[in-house]
Amino acid sequence: MRRHAESAGRAERMLGAIILAQALTLAVSGPTSSPEYLPLRVADAEGYFAKEGLTVTVKTTRAEPGAAEALAQGQADLAATSLEAMLRFGPRTSKQAPRLVLGLTAAPLVALVVAEAQKDVVRSVEDLSGKRVGMTAPGAPEQAWFAWLLARVGLSPAQVSLVSRGDRGLSHAVETGDVDAALLREPAASRLLAAGQAQLLVDLRTPSAVRQALGGVTVNAAVFMRADRMVRDRDLAAFTRAILAAERRIATATAEALTESLPASITAPPEDFDGRLEACRELYLPEGVVSVEQVRQTLTLIRSHVPLPVTTRVPSPDELLYVASRRAVRPPAAAR
């Protein structure tokens, strides 16, 4: 009887451990080097999910639309992508509507810079009328924020000559004067600004900078789930704690320390990782919190750029934002 009881006890403990380790599939937007989603990579590589009792399978998609589609098709429990991508490529029906559970960034990680040769001509966004403005590719996420900046000063994108130069070619275009201004991502923006080859016009690289530029904070990258496939609140709280721990790690760790745990696909090229990491230290929304007003302003910004498909049912800001899990974000030991 005693042996049977001990065996039963071990079985119960094993079952408890299996139940405790909740399995989740997370679709993360590529490329793997994207700074917006680095906390998810760090949480996975450094064991923060496991410490919270979660078994998370991370699946990388080629770009932000792919992560939204993975959620829509039921291939993931959670998806890390941009709000715009989720609205355009995510779930279509009200039953499956997306729910934003954790904010990552306020805006695309870009700075609007002016080529050195144009610094005395272009002193404000108003001065961009008729100028050549470079970006990485047509339809890049930052284009919506740029259109909003133009609208705030009474300009339309049609009054600016937008040209695409790719990730590598955009820096060169600024250096050579091929463009008058550009929406530069990191680490290229910091490099050209530090070298005196460009002047900062508008900064969107931190939540505080976005507030200063737009008069309020928006939300860009975030984590979503589906309304009909809700992740349990306690698991969402554990997931959030893991991501916030990863963000704290990013804020203080050296590039060398993170390189020891992260796959090479995330840190490559090595000469750029230090600059990308530095840009990430103040990138993320504090505590991952997103307000209804942030969602409302972002929806206005997105709609004003390119109308959403007529088949898209856009949830109201209150409906889109899921906040119930935030009550349990603090671990039990700390929640007194």
C-alpha positions, -999 to 999 in steps of 0.1 A, spaced: 0 0 0 28 24 9 46 17 -24 14 22 -43 8 55 -25 43 68 -32 39 58 -69 5 76 -70 21 107 -54 49 108 -80 23 105 -108 3 133 -94 34 155 -91 44 147 -127 8 155 -139 10 188 -119 43 197 -136 28 190 -170 -2 211 -163 20 239 -149 41 241 -180 15 256 -203 24 251 -240 19 281 -263 28 287 -300 40 323 -307 43 336 -342 69 364 -344 74 388 -373 107 385 -392 133 392 -400 149 378 -368 171 409 -364 140 432 -360 146 453 -328 109 455 -322 107 419 -314 140 414 -296 124 409 -261 106 378 -274 139 364 -287 157 371 -254 128 357 -233 131 325 -254 169 322 -255 175 331 -218 148 309 -204 124 335 -191 94 317 -205 105 285 -187 110 303 -154 73 314 -156 61 278 -162 55 283 -199 66 262 -229 67 286 -258 73 275 -294 85 305 -313 78 304 -351 93 332 -372 75 345 -402 91 364 -431 75 397 -422 47 412 -401 18 401 -424 28 365 -419 25 366 -382 -10 382 -385 -20 355 -410 -7 327 -387 -30 340 -359 -59 342 -384 -53 306 -396 -51 292 -361 -15 283 -364 -5 303 -333 -19 311 -299 -2 345 -299 13 367 -326 38 395 -324 33 419 -352 23 455 -359 -13 467 -353 -16 477 -389 -6 442 -401 -30 426 -377 -59 448 -390 -50 442 -427 -40 405 -426 -53 391 -393 -87 376 -383 -116 389 -404 -147 379 -384 -160 395 -352 -159 360 -335 -122 357 -342 -113 394 -337 -78 402 -325 -71 412 -289 -40 433 -280 -25 418 -249 9 434 -246 24 465 -262 60 465 -275 68 497 -294 51 531 -299 61 535 -335 85 521 -362 121 524 -350 130 553 -374 143 588 -374 134 613 -400 168 629 -409 179 656 -433 210 651 -455 238 674 -444 237 694 -477 201 702 -470 203 712 -434 199 749 -440 170 744 -464 150 717 -446 145 729 -410 111 715 -403 86 690 -418 69 719 -436 101 723 -457 98 688 -471 73 700 -498 88 691 -532 118 673 -516 130 638 -522 124 616 -491 140 582 -490 126 551 -474 135 514 -474 106 501 -495 71 511 -506 45 504 -479 71 502 -451 54 505 -417 70 539 -411 52 553 -441 19 557 -421 37 576 -394 53 598 -420 20 606 -437 6 616 -403 36 639 -397 29 655 -430 -8 659 -423 -1 676 -390 16 705 -410 -10 705 -438 10 685 -464 0 653 -482 23 625 -494 16 637 -530 35 669 -522 67 649 -514 87 627 -537 90 594 -520 118 571 -533 128 536 -522 164 527 -517 164 495 -496 180 489 -462 216 491 -474 211 518 -501 192 543 -480 222 553 -458 243 558 -490 215 579 -505 217 603 -475 255 604 -476 257 612 -513 228 636 -514 207 613 -536 178 621 -512 171 653 -493 158 635 -463 151 599 -452 133 577 -427 163 559 -414 162 528 -392 187 518 -366 217 515 -363 221 536 -395 203 566 -381 226 569 -350 257 562 -371 250 590 -396 238 615 -369 270 608 -349 292 612 -379 276 646 -388 264 633 -421 227 640 -413 206 662 -391 177 650 -370 143 664 -380 118 641 -362 126 612 -338 103 582 -335 127 559 -317 113 560 -282 78 564 -267 88 598 -253 101 609 -287 69 598 -303 49 618 -278 69 649 -286 66 644 -323 29 635 -325 15 652 -294 6 617 -281 18 581 -279 7 555 -305 13 518 -306 30 499 -334 44 464 -325 24 444 -300 13 409 -291 -22 397 -300 -45 367 -295 -78 358 -309 -112 364 -292 -123 329 -298 -91 313 -287 -83 332 -256 -51 323 -237 -58 320 -199 -52 351 -179 -27 335 -157 -7 324 -187 -9 358 -203 4 373 -170 32 348 -169 40 356 -206 40 393 -198 64 389 -169 88 370 -191 88 397 -217 92 425 -192 122 406 -177 137 403 -211 132 441 -217 150 448 -184 178 425 -196 181 443 -229 182 477 -211 214 467 -191 232 438 -209 262 441 -231 260 430 -267 287 404 -259 266 389 -230 234 386 -252 254 371 -281 263 342 -259 227 330 -257 210 344 -288 213 326 -322 236 341 -348 206 349 -370 195 374 -345 228 391 -337 242 391 -373 259 410 -386 280 412 -354 293 447 -362 257 461 -362 243 443 -332 259 466 -306 243 496 -323 209 478 -326 210 468 -290 218 504 -279 188 516 -299 166 491 -281 174 502 -245 147 528 -244 126 515 -273 98 496 -256 66 508 -241 69 510 -203 56 478 -187 40 469 -220 10 490 -212 -12 503 -240 -41 527 -234 -74 530 -252 -64 565 -264 -31 551 -279 -51 525 -298 -76 552 -309 -49 575 -322 -31 547 -340 -63 536 -357 -69 571 -369 -33 573 -382 -36 540 -400 -69 548 -416 -57 582 -428 -27 566 -446 -43 538 -466 -80 528 -461 -84 494 -446 -101 467 -468 -139 469 -469 -140 433 -456 -121 443 -425 -141 447 -394 -121 470 -371 -129 465 -334 -134 495 -313 -103 506 -292 -121 493 -260 -128 460 -277 -94 456 -293 -75 461 -260 -75 432 -236 -65 442 -201 -78 415 -178 -45 397 -176 -27 428 -164 -41 424 -129 -19 393 -123 13 405 -140 32 407 -107 43 373 -95 24 358 -65 54 363 -42 55 400 -49 17 406 -50 8 415 -15 
